[in-house]
Amino acid sequence: MAAVEVAEVSPQDVARVRAALVERAPLVQCLTNSVVQTITANVLLAAGAAPAMVDNVPESAQFAAVASAVLVNVGTLDEVRARAMALAAEAAQRSGTPWVLDPVAVGGLAFRTGVARDLLQFAPTVVRGNASEVLALAGAGAGGRGVDSTAGAEEAVEAARDLSRRTGGAVAVSGAVDVVVHGDRTVRVRGGHVLLTRTTGAGCSLGALVAACAGVEADPLLAAATAHAHVALAAERAARRAARPGSFATAWIDELDAVDAPDLGSDTGRFA
């Protein structure tokens, strides 16, 4: 069995990706759940990306072929949305467009679990979810309590590594300390704030930001780590001036806009 290599992701690497995102303003197609569309679009705009909620069957594949990146989030799912997602993911794979799979609440419900597992055949660039979702997607767990994880990120590392080897992409597991793996490479991203867990759509928006970063950075592990670091630093700053969920959500979006490449470049101690 090969030894696990600890990835050396530096603040300077992350700063470079952040600068590229602002410079290139990637166009991110979001096939996401109806609960989070507004905050997802606002997070992408604040970060410097361009959101496009093109999620219908006639257009999803065509748009995926020309977008900078695609997000597929299975949060509110029906048969029509599932078809549009499959078409977009297949078109993204065929055209070389990076795409992110967010397996929301996978494990507890058979339909969404089957849809998400079927989407793996299209080789997502990044899978991003909480520990319970990643375990369930890999066939190593039964899922969490709805969208909430009942497992810690470290418990899902081996399942994440298995998924990464199967898809060829990175897998990002959110938790008290986020873990991102790509094959045998691993990076941990510290920080953030508990108020993110009380903000509707924060995790889903993180998936969109991972897609935006993947649209400007070829290394999926670095792209995912950059998005996680950006979200964490912005949350810490927002929490200093907003102590409750409503005001925090607004402050967090403001801080996502304010955090720039030099901020992330000087953010030492974030990665392990």
URNORLIN-V935135 format. One record per residue. N is the residue number from 0. RES is the residue in one small letter. SS is DSSP state (hx for helix, st for strand, lp for the rest). OMEGA is omega in whole degrees, -180 to 180 (* if undefined). BURIAL is b if it has 16 or more other C-alpha atoms within 10 Angstrom, else e. Layout:
n=N res=RES ss=SS omega=OMEGA burial=BURIAL
n=N res=RES ss=SS omega=OMEGA burial=BURIAL
//
This chain:
n=0 res=m ss=lp omega=-177 burial=e
n=1 res=a ss=lp omega=177 burial=e
n=2 res=a ss=lp omega=179 burial=e
n=3 res=v ss=lp omega=178 burial=e
n=4 res=e ss=st omega=176 burial=e
n=5 res=v ss=st omega=-176 burial=e
n=6 res=a ss=lp omega=176 burial=b
n=7 res=e ss=lp omega=174 burial=e
n=8 res=v ss=lp omega=-177 burial=b
n=9 res=s ss=lp omega=174 burial=b
n=10 res=p ss=hx omega=180 burial=b
n=11 res=q ss=hx omega=175 burial=b
n=12 res=d ss=hx omega=-178 burial=b
n=13 res=v ss=hx omega=178 burial=b
n=14 res=a ss=hx omega=179 burial=b
n=15 res=r ss=hx omega=179 burial=b
n=16 res=v ss=hx omega=179 burial=b
n=17 res=r ss=hx omega=180 burial=b
n=18 res=a ss=hx omega=180 burial=b
n=19 res=a ss=hx omega=179 burial=b
n=20 res=l ss=hx omega=-180 burial=b
n=21 res=v ss=hx omega=-177 burial=b
n=22 res=e ss=hx omega=-171 burial=e
n=23 res=r ss=hx omega=178 burial=e
n=24 res=a ss=lp omega=-175 burial=b
n=25 res=p ss=lp omega=178 burial=b
n=26 res=l ss=st omega=-174 burial=b
n=27 res=v ss=st omega=175 burial=b
n=28 res=q ss=st omega=-177 burial=b
n=29 res=c ss=st omega=167 burial=b
n=30 res=l ss=st omega=-169 burial=b
n=31 res=t ss=lp omega=-173 burial=b
n=32 res=n ss=lp omega=-171 burial=b
n=33 res=s ss=lp omega=-178 burial=e
n=34 res=v ss=lp omega=-167 burial=e
n=35 res=v ss=lp omega=-174 burial=b
n=36 res=q ss=hx omega=-176 burial=b
n=37 res=t ss=hx omega=-179 burial=e
n=38 res=i ss=hx omega=178 burial=b
n=39 res=t ss=hx omega=178 burial=b
n=40 res=a ss=hx omega=-179 burial=b
n=41 res=n ss=hx omega=177 burial=b
n=42 res=v ss=hx omega=179 burial=b
n=43 res=l ss=hx omega=178 burial=b
n=44 res=l ss=hx omega=180 burial=b
n=45 res=a ss=hx omega=-179 burial=b
n=46 res=a ss=hx omega=179 burial=b
n=47 res=g ss=lp omega=178 burial=b
n=48 res=a ss=lp omega=180 burial=b
n=49 res=a ss=st omega=180 burial=b
n=50 res=p ss=st omega=175 burial=b
n=51 res=a ss=st omega=-178 burial=b
n=52 res=m ss=lp omega=180 burial=b
n=53 res=v ss=lp omega=-170 burial=b
n=54 res=d ss=lp omega=-180 burial=b
n=55 res=n ss=lp omega=-176 burial=b
n=56 res=v ss=hx omega=-177 burial=b
n=57 res=p ss=hx omega=-172 burial=e
n=58 res=e ss=hx omega=-169 burial=e
n=59 res=s ss=hx omega=-179 burial=b
n=60 res=a ss=hx omega=-180 burial=b
n=61 res=q ss=hx omega=-178 burial=e
n=62 res=f ss=hx omega=-180 burial=b
n=63 res=a ss=hx omega=-179 burial=b
n=64 res=a ss=hx omega=-178 burial=b
n=65 res=v ss=hx omega=179 burial=b
n=66 res=a ss=lp omega=174 burial=b
n=67 res=s ss=lp omega=-179 burial=b
n=68 res=a ss=st omega=-178 burial=b
n=69 res=v ss=st omega=171 burial=b
n=70 res=l ss=st omega=172 burial=b
n=71 res=v ss=st omega=-177 burial=b
n=72 res=n ss=st omega=-171 burial=b
n=73 res=v ss=lp omega=-173 burial=b
n=74 res=g ss=lp omega=176 burial=b
n=75 res=t ss=lp omega=-165 burial=e
n=76 res=l ss=lp omega=168 burial=b
n=77 res=d ss=lp omega=-174 burial=e
n=78 res=e ss=hx omega=180 burial=e
n=79 res=v ss=hx omega=178 burial=e
n=80 res=r ss=hx omega=180 burial=b
n=81 res=a ss=hx omega=178 burial=b
n=82 res=r ss=hx omega=179 burial=b
n=83 res=a ss=hx omega=179 burial=b
n=84 res=m ss=hx omega=179 burial=b
n=85 res=a ss=hx omega=179 burial=b
n=86 res=l ss=hx omega=-180 burial=b
n=87 res=a ss=hx omega=-179 burial=b
n=88 res=a ss=hx omega=179 burial=b
n=89 res=e ss=hx omega=179 burial=b
n=90 res=a ss=hx omega=178 burial=b
n=91 res=a ss=hx omega=178 burial=b
n=92 res=q ss=hx omega=-177 burial=b
n=93 res=r ss=hx omega=-176 burial=e
n=94 res=s ss=hx omega=-179 burial=e
n=95 res=g ss=lp omega=176 burial=e
n=96 res=t ss=lp omega=178 burial=b
n=97 res=p ss=st omega=180 burial=b
n=98 res=w ss=st omega=-175 burial=b
n=99 res=v ss=st omega=175 burial=b
n=100 res=l ss=st omega=175 burial=b
n=101 res=d ss=st omega=-173 burial=b
n=102 res=p ss=lp omega=-173 burial=b
n=103 res=v ss=lp omega=175 burial=b
n=104 res=a ss=lp omega=177 burial=b
n=105 res=v ss=st omega=178 burial=b
n=106 res=g ss=lp omega=-176 burial=b
n=107 res=g ss=lp omega=-176 burial=b
n=108 res=l ss=st omega=-170 burial=e
n=109 res=a ss=hx omega=-175 burial=e
n=110 res=f ss=hx omega=-177 burial=e
n=111 res=r ss=hx omega=179 burial=b
n=112 res=t ss=hx omega=177 burial=b
n=113 res=g ss=hx omega=179 burial=e
n=114 res=v ss=hx omega=-178 burial=b
n=115 res=a ss=hx omega=179 burial=b
n=116 res=r ss=hx omega=176 burial=e
n=117 res=d ss=hx omega=-179 burial=e
n=118 res=l ss=hx omega=179 burial=b
n=119 res=l ss=hx omega=-179 burial=b
n=120 res=q ss=hx omega=-179 burial=e
n=121 res=f ss=hx omega=169 burial=b
n=122 res=a ss=lp omega=177 burial=b
n=123 res=p ss=lp omega=177 burial=b
n=124 res=t ss=lp omega=176 burial=b
n=125 res=v ss=st omega=164 burial=b
n=126 res=v ss=st omega=-179 burial=b
n=127 res=r ss=st omega=179 burial=b
n=128 res=g ss=st omega=174 burial=b
n=129 res=n ss=st omega=-172 burial=b
n=130 res=a ss=hx omega=-179 burial=b
n=131 res=s ss=hx omega=179 burial=b
n=132 res=e ss=hx omega=-180 burial=b
n=133 res=v ss=hx omega=177 burial=b
n=134 res=l ss=hx omega=-179 burial=b
n=135 res=a ss=hx omega=-180 burial=b
n=136 res=l ss=hx omega=180 burial=b
n=137 res=a ss=lp omega=-178 burial=b
n=138 res=g ss=lp omega=-177 burial=e
n=139 res=a ss=lp omega=-179 burial=b
n=140 res=g ss=lp omega=-176 burial=b
n=141 res=a ss=lp omega=-179 burial=b
n=142 res=g ss=lp omega=-177 burial=b
n=143 res=g ss=lp omega=178 burial=b
n=144 res=r ss=st omega=-174 burial=e
n=145 res=g ss=lp omega=180 burial=e
n=146 res=v ss=lp omega=-177 burial=b
n=147 res=d ss=st omega=179 burial=e
n=148 res=s ss=lp omega=173 burial=b
n=149 res=t ss=lp omega=178 burial=e
n=150 res=a ss=lp omega=176 burial=b
n=151 res=g ss=lp omega=-176 burial=b
n=152 res=a ss=hx omega=-178 burial=b
n=153 res=e ss=hx omega=179 burial=b
n=154 res=e ss=hx omega=-175 burial=e
n=155 res=a ss=hx omega=-174 burial=b
n=156 res=v ss=hx omega=-178 burial=b
n=157 res=e ss=hx omega=176 burial=e
n=158 res=a ss=hx omega=178 burial=b
n=159 res=a ss=hx omega=180 burial=b
n=160 res=r ss=hx omega=177 burial=b
n=161 res=d ss=hx omega=178 burial=b
n=162 res=l ss=hx omega=-179 burial=b
n=163 res=s ss=hx omega=179 burial=b
n=164 res=r ss=hx omega=-180 burial=b
n=165 res=r ss=hx omega=-175 burial=e
n=166 res=t ss=hx omega=-174 burial=b
n=167 res=g ss=lp omega=-179 burial=b
n=168 res=g ss=lp omega=177 burial=b
n=169 res=a ss=st omega=174 burial=b
n=170 res=v ss=st omega=-179 burial=b
n=171 res=a ss=st omega=-178 burial=b
n=172 res=v ss=st omega=-179 burial=b
n=173 res=s ss=st omega=178 burial=b
n=174 res=g ss=lp omega=177 burial=b
n=175 res=a ss=lp omega=166 burial=e
n=176 res=v ss=lp omega=-179 burial=b
n=177 res=d ss=st omega=178 burial=b
n=178 res=v ss=st omega=176 burial=b
n=179 res=v ss=st omega=178 burial=b
n=180 res=v ss=st omega=173 burial=b
n=181 res=h ss=st omega=-173 burial=b
n=182 res=g ss=lp omega=179 burial=b
n=183 res=d ss=lp omega=177 burial=e
n=184 res=r ss=st omega=-178 burial=b
n=185 res=t ss=st omega=171 burial=b
n=186 res=v ss=st omega=177 burial=b
n=187 res=r ss=st omega=-178 burial=b
n=188 res=v ss=st omega=-178 burial=b
n=189 res=r ss=lp omega=169 burial=b
n=190 res=g ss=lp omega=-171 burial=b
n=191 res=g ss=lp omega=-179 burial=b
n=192 res=h ss=lp omega=-177 burial=b
n=193 res=v ss=hx omega=179 burial=e
n=194 res=l ss=hx omega=173 burial=b
n=195 res=l ss=hx omega=-179 burial=b
n=196 res=t ss=hx omega=179 burial=e
n=197 res=r ss=hx omega=179 burial=e
n=198 res=t ss=lp omega=-178 burial=b
n=199 res=t ss=lp omega=176 burial=e
n=200 res=g ss=lp omega=-179 burial=b
n=201 res=a ss=hx omega=179 burial=b
n=202 res=g ss=hx omega=178 burial=b
n=203 res=c ss=hx omega=178 burial=b
n=204 res=s ss=hx omega=174 burial=b
n=205 res=l ss=hx omega=177 burial=b
n=206 res=g ss=hx omega=178 burial=b
n=207 res=a ss=hx omega=179 burial=b
n=208 res=l ss=hx omega=173 burial=b
n=209 res=v ss=hx omega=178 burial=b
n=210 res=a ss=hx omega=179 burial=b
n=211 res=a ss=hx omega=180 burial=b
n=212 res=c ss=hx omega=177 burial=b
n=213 res=a ss=hx omega=178 burial=b
n=214 res=g ss=lp omega=180 burial=b
n=215 res=v ss=lp omega=-177 burial=b
n=216 res=e ss=lp omega=-175 burial=b
n=217 res=a ss=lp omega=-180 burial=e
n=218 res=d ss=lp omega=-175 burial=e
n=219 res=p ss=hx omega=178 burial=b
n=220 res=l ss=hx omega=179 burial=b
n=221 res=l ss=hx omega=178 burial=b
n=222 res=a ss=hx omega=-180 burial=b
n=223 res=a ss=hx omega=180 burial=b
n=224 res=a ss=hx omega=179 burial=b
n=225 res=t ss=hx omega=180 burial=b
n=226 res=a ss=hx omega=180 burial=b
n=227 res=h ss=hx omega=179 burial=b
n=228 res=a ss=hx omega=179 burial=b
n=229 res=h ss=hx omega=180 burial=b
n=230 res=v ss=hx omega=-178 burial=b
n=231 res=a ss=hx omega=-179 burial=b
n=232 res=l ss=hx omega=179 burial=b
n=233 res=a ss=hx omega=179 burial=b
n=234 res=a ss=hx omega=179 burial=b
n=235 res=e ss=hx omega=179 burial=b
n=236 res=r ss=hx omega=-179 burial=b
n=237 res=a ss=hx omega=-177 burial=b
n=238 res=a ss=hx omega=178 burial=b
n=239 res=r ss=lp omega=-178 burial=e
n=240 res=r ss=lp omega=180 burial=e
n=241 res=a ss=lp omega=-172 burial=b
n=242 res=a ss=lp omega=-177 burial=e
n=243 res=r ss=lp omega=-170 burial=e
n=244 res=p ss=hx omega=-177 burial=b
n=245 res=g ss=hx omega=179 burial=e
n=246 res=s ss=hx omega=179 burial=e
n=247 res=f ss=hx omega=-178 burial=b
n=248 res=a ss=hx omega=178 burial=b
n=249 res=t ss=hx omega=-180 burial=e
n=250 res=a ss=hx omega=-179 burial=b
n=251 res=w ss=hx omega=178 burial=b
n=252 res=i ss=hx omega=176 burial=b
n=253 res=d ss=hx omega=-178 burial=b
n=254 res=e ss=hx omega=174 burial=b
n=255 res=l ss=hx omega=176 burial=b
n=256 res=d ss=hx omega=-174 burial=b
n=257 res=a ss=hx omega=-178 burial=e
n=258 res=v ss=lp omega=-178 burial=b
n=259 res=d ss=lp omega=-177 burial=b
n=260 res=a ss=hx omega=177 burial=b
n=261 res=p ss=hx omega=177 burial=e
n=262 res=d ss=hx omega=-180 burial=e
n=263 res=l ss=hx omega=179 burial=b
n=264 res=g ss=hx omega=179 burial=b
n=265 res=s ss=lp omega=-176 burial=e
n=266 res=d ss=lp omega=-177 burial=b
n=267 res=t ss=lp omega=179 burial=e
n=268 res=g ss=lp omega=-178 burial=e
n=269 res=r ss=lp omega=-171 burial=b
n=270 res=f ss=st omega=175 burial=b
n=271 res=a ss=lp omega=* burial=e
//
